[in-house]
Amino acid sequence: SKLASIEVECLRRVRDHFMATRIQSVARRRSAIAERRRLWAIYIRNLRNQAATKIQSMWRCHVCKIKAQMLAEERRRRLEAEARAKEASLKNDSAVVIQKHCR
């Protein structure tokens, strides 16, 4: 009877130890899953931030390009208007000189 109770106690300890080990294993697995999810969330957030930064950079480049094109067009128009005004002025000057000579 004493030997049987010692054997039962030994088996109970083994079972308790196994269950404790099993519970620790499950707890470690859950914490590892939570850690992987946390790291994945950080990775995705960084990826989204990089994508947003890239999109903002591309948009700014596009806006600058459009502004540069508008400024170039405005400058071209201004130079054409100045050239036309200069041409008209030269024609008027020629007409005035001819009129003066005709008098």
LUMDODREN-991958 format. One record per residue: x, y, z of N, C-alpha, C in turn. Coordinates in steps of 0.2 Angstrom, whole numbers, padded with zeros to 4 digits. Layout:
    nc1    nc2    nc3   cac1   cac2   cac3    cc1    cc2    cc3
      X      Y      Z      X      Y      Z      X      Y      Z
...
This chain:
    nc1    nc2    nc3   cac1   cac2   cac3    cc1    cc2    cc3
   0004  -0006   0000   0000   0000   0000   0004   0006   0000
   0010   0006   0004   0014   0012   0004   0018   0013  -0003
   0020   0007  -0006   0023   0007  -0012   0018   0010  -0018
   0012   0008  -0017   0007   0010  -0022   0005   0017  -0021
   0005   0020  -0015   0004   0027  -0014   0010   0031  -0017
   0016   0028  -0016   0022   0032  -0018   0022   0032  -0026
   0020   0026  -0029   0019   0026  -0036   0014   0031  -0039
   0008   0031  -0036   0003   0036  -0038   0005   0043  -0037
   0009   0044  -0032   0011   0051  -0031   0016   0053  -0036
   0020   0048  -0038   0025   0049  -0043   0022   0051  -0050
   0017   0046  -0051   0013   0047  -0058   0010   0054  -0058
   0007   0056  -0052   0003   0063  -0051   0008   0068  -0053
   0014   0068  -0050   0019   0073  -0051   0021   0073  -0058
   0022   0067  -0061   0024   0067  -0068   0018   0070  -0073
   0012   0069  -0071   0007   0072  -0075   0006   0079  -0074
   0007   0081  -0067   0007   0089  -0066   0013   0092  -0070
   0019   0089  -0070   0024   0092  -0073   0023   0092  -0081
   0020   0087  -0083   0018   0087  -0090   0013   0092  -0092
   0008   0093  -0088   0003   0098  -0089   0006   0105  -0088
   0010   0106  -0083   0014   0113  -0083   0018   0114  -0089
   0021   0109  -0091   0025   0110  -0097   0021   0112  -0103
   0015   0108  -0104   0011   0109  -0109   0008   0116  -0109
   0006   0118  -0103   0003   0125  -0102   0008   0130  -0104
   0014   0129  -0102   0020   0134  -0104   0021   0134  -0111
   0020   0128  -0114   0021   0128  -0122   0016   0132  -0125
   0009   0131  -0123   0004   0135  -0126   0005   0142  -0125
   0007   0144  -0119   0008   0151  -0117   0013   0154  -0121
   0019   0151  -0122   0024   0153  -0127   0022   0154  -0134
   0018   0149  -0136   0015   0149  -0143   0011   0155  -0144
   0006   0157  -0139   0002   0162  -0140   0006   0169  -0139
   0011   0169  -0135   0015   0175  -0135   0019   0176  -0141
   0021   0171  -0144   0025   0171  -0150   0020   0174  -0156
   0014   0171  -0156   0009   0173  -0161   0008   0181  -0160
   0007   0183  -0154   0006   0190  -0153   0012   0194  -0155
   0018   0192  -0154   0024   0196  -0156   0024   0196  -0163
   0023   0190  -0167   0023   0191  -0174   0018   0195  -0177
   0012   0195  -0174   0007   0200  -0176   0009   0207  -0175
   0012   0209  -0169   0014   0215  -0168   0020   0218  -0173
   0024   0213  -0174   0030   0215  -0179   0027   0216  -0186
   0022   0211  -0188   0019   0212  -0194   0015   0219  -0195
   0012   0221  -0190   0008   0227  -0190   0013   0233  -0191
   0019   0232  -0187   0024   0238  -0188   0027   0238  -0195
   0028   0232  -0198   0031   0231  -0205   0026   0235  -0210
   0019   0233  -0209   0014   0235  -0214   0013   0243  -0213
   0014   0245  -0207   0013   0253  -0205   0019   0256  -0209
   0025   0254  -0208   0031   0257  -0211   0030   0256  -0219
   0028   0251  -0221   0027   0250  -0229   0022   0255  -0231
   0016   0256  -0227   0011   0261  -0229   0014   0268  -0229
   0018   0270  -0224   0021   0276  -0223   0026   0278  -0229
   0030   0272  -0231   0035   0273  -0237   0031   0274  -0243
   0025   0271  -0244   0021   0272  -0250   0018   0279  -0250
   0016   0281  -0244   0013   0288  -0244   0018   0293  -0245
   0024   0292  -0243   0029   0297  -0244   0031   0297  -0251
   0032   0291  -0254   0033   0291  -0262   0028   0294  -0266
   0021   0293  -0264   0016   0296  -0268   0016   0304  -0267
   0018   0306  -0261   0018   0313  -0260   0024   0316  -0264
   0029   0313  -0264   0035   0315  -0268   0034   0316  -0275
   0030   0310  -0278   0029   0310  -0285   0024   0316  -0286
   0019   0317  -0282   0014   0322  -0283   0017   0329  -0283
   0022   0330  -0278   0025   0337  -0278   0030   0338  -0284
   0033   0332  -0287   0037   0333  -0293   0032   0335  -0299
   0026   0332  -0299   0021   0333  -0304   0019   0340  -0304
   0017   0343  -0298   0015   0350  -0297   0020   0354  -0299
   0027   0353  -0297   0032   0357  -0299   0033   0358  -0307
   0032   0352  -0310   0033   0351  -0317   0028   0356  -0321
   0022   0355  -0318   0016   0359  -0321   0017   0366  -0320
   0020   0368  -0314   0021   0375  -0313   0027   0378  -0317
   0032   0374  -0318   0037   0376  -0323   0035   0377  -0330
   0031   0372  -0332   0028   0373  -0339   0024   0379  -0340
   0020   0380  -0334   0015   0387  -0335   0020   0393  -0335
   0025   0393  -0331   0030   0399  -0331   0033   0399  -0337
   0035   0394  -0340   0039   0394  -0347   0034   0397  -0352
   0028   0394  -0352   0023   0397  -0357   0021   0404  -0356
   0021   0406  -0350   0019   0413  -0348   0025   0418  -0351
   0031   0415  -0350   0037   0419  -0352   0038   0419  -0360
   0036   0414  -0363   0036   0413  -0370   0031   0418  -0373
   0025   0418  -0370   0020   0423  -0372   0022   0430  -0371
   0025   0432  -0366   0027   0439  -0364   0033   0441  -0369
   0038   0436  -0371   0043   0438  -0375   0040   0439  -0382
   0035   0435  -0384   0032   0436  -0391   0028   0442  -0391
   0025   0444  -0386   0021   0451  -0385   0026   0456  -0386
   0032   0456  -0382   0037   0461  -0383   0040   0462  -0390
   0041   0456  -0393   0044   0456  -0400   0039   0459  -0405
   0032   0458  -0404   0027   0461  -0408   0027   0468  -0407
   0027   0470  -0400   0027   0477  -0399   0033   0481  -0402
   0039   0478  -0401   0045   0481  -0404   0044   0481  -0412
   0042   0476  -0415   0041   0476  -0422   0036   0482  -0424
   0031   0483  -0420   0026   0488  -0422   0029   0495  -0420
   0033   0495  -0415   0036   0502  -0414   0041   0504  -0419
   0045   0499  -0422   0049   0500  -0428   0045   0502  -0434
   0040   0499  -0435   0036   0501  -0441   0033   0508  -0440
   0031   0510  -0434   0028   0516  -0433   0034   0522  -0433
   0040   0520  -0431   0046   0524  -0431   0047   0525  -0439
   0047   0520  -0443   0048   0521  -0450   0043   0525  -0453
   0037   0524  -0451   0032   0528  -0454   0032   0536  -0452
   0034   0537  -0446   0035   0544  -0444   0041   0547  -0447
   0047   0543  -0449   0052   0546  -0452   0051   0547  -0459
   0047   0543  -0462   0045   0544  -0469   0040   0550  -0470
   0036   0551  -0465   0031   0557  -0465   0035   0563  -0464
   0040   0563  -0460   0044   0569  -0459   0048   0571  -0465
   0050   0566  -0469   0054   0567  -0475   0049   0570  -0481
   0043   0568  -0480   0038   0569  -0485   0036   0577  -0484
   0036   0580  -0479   0033   0586  -0477   0038   0591  -0480
